[in-house]
Amino acid sequence: MKTLCLFCLKRIPISKLTFDHVKAKSIGGNNTYCNAVFVCKACNVRKASTSLEKFIPNVFHLKLIELIVGSRPKLVNDLKV
């Protein structure tokens, strides 16, 4: 069975979801269910202790580039604008 990563919206198997703190514990977050989401490992690692307000626009910016260019750029230099 598959579900969506709440950050990048990719379909992934439920068994591959990882637990993430919306507000990282290192910046004052806690372990309550209100501060917990299940996301793919790539997004969990990429977000690290970044605030959700800073992380989400970057994720959707990459998704938009992917839709326009046809693939996700690995480096800024890969963008031919």
C-alpha positions as CSV (number, residue, x, y, z in Angstrom):
1,M,0.0,0.0,0.0
2,K,1.3,3.5,-0.9
3,T,0.6,6.9,0.5
4,L,1.9,10.5,-0.1
5,C,4.8,12.1,1.5
6,L,3.3,15.3,3.1
7,F,6.2,17.4,2.0
8,C,7.1,16.4,-1.6
9,L,3.8,14.7,-2.5
10,K,5.6,11.6,-3.9
11,R,3.8,8.3,-3.6
12,I,5.8,6.0,-1.4
13,P,5.1,2.7,0.4
14,I,3.8,3.2,3.9
15,S,6.7,1.1,5.2
16,K,9.1,3.7,3.9
17,L,7.6,6.6,5.9
18,T,9.8,8.3,8.5
19,F,8.7,10.3,11.6
20,D,9.5,14.0,11.5
21,H,9.0,16.8,14.0
22,V,7.2,19.7,12.3
23,K,9.2,22.0,14.7
24,A,12.5,20.3,15.3
25,K,13.3,19.4,18.9
26,S,16.6,21.3,18.5
27,I,14.6,24.5,18.1
28,G,12.0,23.9,20.8
29,G,9.7,21.3,19.3
30,N,8.1,18.5,21.3
31,N,7.0,14.9,20.9
32,T,3.2,15.6,20.8
33,Y,1.1,14.3,17.9
34,C,0.5,18.0,16.9
35,N,4.2,18.3,16.1
36,A,4.5,15.0,14.2
37,V,4.2,14.1,10.5
38,F,5.2,11.1,8.5
39,V,7.3,11.9,5.4
40,C,9.7,10.2,3.0
41,K,13.3,9.8,4.2
42,A,14.7,12.2,1.6
43,C,12.4,15.0,2.8
44,N,13.2,14.2,6.5
45,V,16.9,14.4,5.9
46,R,16.6,17.5,3.7
47,K,14.5,19.4,6.2
48,A,16.7,18.5,9.1
49,S,16.1,21.2,11.7
50,T,14.8,23.8,9.2
51,S,11.5,25.4,10.2
52,L,8.5,24.3,8.2
53,E,8.0,27.9,7.0
54,K,11.4,27.9,5.3
55,F,11.4,24.3,4.1
56,I,8.0,24.0,2.4
57,P,8.5,26.9,-0.1
58,N,11.8,25.2,-1.2
59,V,10.1,21.9,-1.7
60,F,7.4,23.4,-3.9
61,H,9.9,25.5,-5.8
62,L,11.8,22.3,-6.7
63,K,8.5,20.6,-7.6
64,L,7.5,23.5,-9.9
65,I,10.9,23.4,-11.6
66,E,10.5,19.7,-12.1
67,L,7.1,20.2,-13.8
68,I,8.5,22.9,-16.1
69,V,11.9,21.5,-17.0
70,G,10.8,17.8,-16.9
71,S,13.3,16.7,-14.2
72,R,14.6,17.9,-10.9
73,P,17.9,19.8,-11.3
74,K,20.8,18.5,-9.3
75,L,22.6,21.8,-9.3
76,V,21.6,25.3,-9.9
77,N,23.9,25.2,-13.0
78,D,21.7,22.6,-14.5
79,L,19.0,25.2,-15.0
80,K,19.1,26.6,-18.5
81,V,16.9,29.7,-18.1
